[in-house]
Structures are given as structure tokens and as C-alpha cells.
Amino acid sequence: MLKLPLPVLLLVALPGKAAQVPAAPLIECGAELQNVELEVGSLPMLVCVAPEVATTLRFDTPLLLERTVLEGSEVSFSPTPMGMSLEATRDLAEGERRKLTVYFADEKEPSSATFILVGQGSGKPRQVNVFRQTRTVASLRQEAQQQRQRAEVCEQQLAQCSKQAAPTTLLERLLRLGRGSRISLHWRDVKPQGGQRGDIDVSEISTTTVELEHGEREAAVRVRLANNRQEDWRVEGASLTAGGGQPLTAVRVLPEAALPAGAVRRIDVVLGPTQQELTGRYTLRLWGGGLEIALENIEFP
């Protein structure tokens, strides 16, 4: 049997201490008197605790002490007139953490506060004053409603910008490019019927058609409008009808922005794609804000 010297035998018999899991890192405890604010959504607060040293949590709102939730048994608490006093035992290692949750006696928000108690080997008495920024449940609901409304407006604006930035049909792209397009649109002038209509002047009307594949086509009516009103006017809808027939489908107005008071602008009423033959004469109706304009004898090239 191989005999080893005694020092070597001791090294073999005792496992290395390097295999032990290190404790959590210590934190900077800060001043012995701290003032903190608690509001809805606040993160848990770090609080140092040590053996035989009191750490006092002082609140500006009464607590429901019977609902207090303290993780583990290494930290004890006792009620005080304005909160509670905390003290760790020797079993709580330095850097070791325990969670404490307290609940308030009123019906306002935040309804609770959470602390992370961090063990310290020694220390001085500490006091943490917690000032609660209260909110009523009704005010939180109102704020949530306002946030939802703002989100809906943002979604609508985003959808509008996406629609304007990315036209879905060939004719829409050509209309947006205008003179920058290599493809020239053939426009047919239509004589306006009746001139001024209420507070809106119609001075120019023209039409164009684009033939697509599979027998489909798109068409547009371009109208020059002058807003003589004292307020903006938005075209909320449009229709094209042949005689006494049903209005044509897939009709939309570009641009969708309102016509400012006193401004003059051309708008395009786009139709299609459709397989319907655009022959004969049509009536174009534009409406919005309680005002309707009817333009007759619209013909396409």
C-alpha cells in the first residue's frame, strides 16, 4: 500500500472551499435617515437590516399590519405608531435578501408597498420615511381611458400615414407622382354644372381612365374646389351613379385632408379597379359637414 505524507493526506481528505456559492453582493445603505416617495408603478425599495439594530419604516398612511407578508424567518417586525420596526437575526447572512410587502388601510392607490430587505453584518439604527403619492381608483381609470383614446388616435394617424405613403392601386400611385411619373394620364375636361354650390366653388372638372389587366380598369374625377366658408371643410364621402342605377363601388377621395377655410385645392375621386364599362354619363356627389355637392354629366374618356 502506498503511504503518503500526513500533509498530503489532509489535503485529500478535506474538500476545497472554492466550491461554496458566494453570498449576494452588499449594497450601499446610504444615509441613516432617508425620505422616499411611493407612487403607482414604483419598483421595490432596497432597505438594509442588521442584527440587534432597528430599521424603522415610517409611513404617512396607516397600515393593515395583519396583511403584512414577510419572506423567511430571519427578519422580525414589530408595530410602531407610524409603521413598523425591523430587525435581522444572525441567521441572515450579509447580502442575503428577503421580501417584505405591506398594505395600506385606505382604498387609494398604490394599495401596497414592497421592500427588499438586505442583510448587513452590523450597522446603525436607520429610519426610512415613505411618502405615498396617492391616486383614487376613479382617477386611474380616467387616466387609463385617456391613454386608450390617445392610442386609438395614434393608430388612426398611423393608418392614415401608411395609406398615404403606400397607395394600393396603379392609378393612385400615378396621381400621387403627378408630373414626376413617366406615364402621362389623359384627362378629359368636363364643363362644371352650376358654378358655385353653397360655400364651395367648383371651377374645374376632368376625368381619366387607366386600363389594367384581365379587363379591369380604374378611373378618377379631378375637381378643383374653393372653400369660401369660415371653417375647414372635409369631404367625408363620395359616390358615382349612372342615371337611376346603383352607385359604383370602391370610390375613395384623395387626399383625405380637410380643405382649409379660404383655400383652393384639387381633389381626386378614384374608382376601381372594376370590370364595369364606364360608359354614359354619371353624377358625382361629394358630402361632408352637412353640405352636399352634386355634379352631373360626368363622362370618362
N, C-alpha and C positions, 0 to 999 in steps of 0.2 A: 504494500500500500504506500502511495506517495504521500510523504509528510510535508506540509507547508509550514513556513514560519508562522508564529502566532499573529503578527500584524496582518499578514495576508489573509489568514482565516477570518479575522474580524471584518475585513473589507468585503469578503464574500458573503458573510452571514447577514450584514446589515444592508438593506436596500438604500439606494441613493435618495436623498430628499428632493432632488430636482424634479421628481415626478409629481409633486404636490401641485394642486391648482392654485395659482396666486389669487389673493383677495382682490375685490374690485378696487379701482384707484380711489384715493381720497379726493375730497373736493375742498375748495376754498370756502370756509364757513362765513367769511365776511364779518361785518360789524356785529357787536353783541346786541344792538337794537336795530331792527330792520322794519321798514314800512313797505308793504306790498299791496298792489291793487288786484282785485279779483273781479273778472268780468266773464260774460258768456264766451266760451271757447278757450279760456285760459288753460295753459299747459300745467301739469303737476309741478309744484314748487319743491325744491330741494331744501331740507332742513336738517341741520346737524344735531345729533343727540349723543350723549356720553354718560357713562356710569356715575352715579352719585352727584350729577349736575342737572339741574332743572332747565328744560327748554319750554318756555311758555308761549302758547298760541293765543293771541288776544283778538277777538272779533268785535265788529260793531253791530252784529246781529245775534240774537240768542240762538243756541244750538239745540238740536234734538239729540241729546247725548246717548239716548237708548238706541239710536240708529247708527252710532259710530262703528266703523269697520276698521279694525287694526290687524294687519297681517302678522302672524307669528306671535310668540310669547316673550321675545327678548326686549320689548319696549312696553312699558306700562304708562297709563294716563290716569289723571285724577282731575275732577272738575274744579274750575276756578270761577269767580264771579263773572268774568267776561270771556271764558273759553275753557282751556284745559292746560295742564302741565304734563310734560313728557319726561321720562327718564329711562335710559337704557340700562340693561344688566350687563354683567361681564361676559355673558354668552354671545352678545352681539359684537362680532369682530369688526375691526377698523375697515371701513369701506363697504361693509355689508349693508344692504338696503331692505327696508320694509315699507309697505304702502299703507297710508292712513287716509281714510275718507270720512269727512264729517258732513252732516246735513243741517240745513237751517230751518228755523221754526216757522218762517212765514211762507207765503205762496209765490214769492217772486223768484226771478232767475238772476244768476245761477242758483240752483237749488242745493248745490253741494260744492265742496272744495276737496281736492286731492293733494296730498303731500307725499313726497318720497323722503323717508327718514334715513339718514346716512350715519352709520356708526363712527364714533371718534374715540380714540383711546383715552383722552382727557379733554378738558375744556373749561370754559367759564359759563356761568348762567347766561342764557340768551332769551330774548323776547322778540317775537315776530308779530307785528300788528298788521292784521288783514283788513283792508278797507274794500268793502263789496260794492261794486258798481251795479246796482240792481236795475232790472228791467221787468216790466209786467208781461204776463203771457200774451195779453192783447197787443202790446207794442211789438213783441217779437213776431206775432202772426201778421201784423200790418207790415212790418219790415220784410218778412218773407214774401208777402203778396206783392209788394213794390219791386222786390228783386225779380220775382217771376215775370211781372209786367215788363220790366226793363229787358229781361232776357228774351221775351217774345218780340219786343221792338227790335232788338239786335238781330234776331233770327230773320225777321221780315226784311230789315235793311240788307242783311247778308244775301238773302234770296234775291232781292231786287238787284243788288250789285252783280250777283252771279248771272242773273238773267240778262242784264245789260252788257256784261263783259263777254258773254258767250252766247250769241244768237244761235237759235236751234235750226234755222232754215236758211237755204241759199239766198232767198230774197232779202231776209233780214240782214244777212252779212253784207250784201251789196248795198243796201240802204245805209248801213252804218259807215261803210267805207266811203260812200259818195264818190267824189271825183278821184279819190285815191285808188279806186278799183280799175283794173284793166278791162273789165266788162262794162260796156255802156248800156244803160237801160233806155229803152224807147218810151218816152212819155207822150201821152195824148191829152191835149188840153180840153177841158170841159168848161163851158160857159157857166159861171155861177148863176143860180136862180134866186132873184130877190134881193141880192146885195146884203145889207145889214140885217142881222137877226137878233133882235133884242139888244143886249150889250156886247154882242160878239159880231165883228165884221168878218165876212168870208169874201176874200178878194181873188183867190186863185184856186183852181181845182185841176188836177191832172191825174191820169191813170197809167198804169204799166202792167205788163204781164210777162211772166217767165215760164217757159215750157220746161218741164222736168222729164224724167224717165217714166216708163210704164204708163204713159198717158196722163200723168198728173201735171198740174200747173199751180203757180202762185200768182197772186195779183195784189196790187196796192193802189189806194187812192190817197194822193197827197193834197192836203188842204192847207191854205195859208189863212191863219186866224189872227185877229187883232182883238185883244181884251180891253174893252172900254170901261169895264167895271172898276169899282174902287177896291176890289179884293181879288185875290188869286182865283183862278178857275181851273179845275181839273176835269178832264174827260174821263168819266168813270166807266163808260161803256159805249159800244158802237155796234151797229147792225147794218147789214146789206140785204135788201129784199127786192126781188124781181116781181113787179106787178103786185098781185094779191097773194103771192106764194109765201112759203115759209122762209124765214131769214137764213142766209148762208151760215154755216158753222165755221169754227176755228177763225174767228175775227178778233184781232187784237190791235191796240193802239200803241204806236211808238213816236216819241218817247212817252213814258208814263208820268213824267214830272208835271207838276202844275204849271199853268200859264200865268205868269205874274201879272198883276194889275198894270195896264198901260203897255204891255209887251206885245210884240208881233212875232209869230213863230209858225213854222210849217210842221204839221204832224202827218204821220203816215198811218193809214188804216190798212193793215195787212190781212190777207185772206189766204187760207190754204196751208199746206198742199191739199188739192182737191182734184177729183176726176171729172167734176161737173164742167160742162161747157159754159163759159162766161159770155153768153151772147145776150143781146137785147139790152134793155135799159133797167137800171137799178135805182133804188132810193137809199141813200146813206143817212143814217140817223146817228147823231152824237148827243150824249146827255151827261149831265153831272151837276150837282149842286142845285137841283130844282130847275135847271134850264135844259131845253132840248132844241137841237137844230136838225132840220130835215132838208137834205139836198137831193133833188130829183134829177132824172135824166143822166145818171152816171153810166157811161159806156166804157168798155175796156177794148184796147187795141187787139 
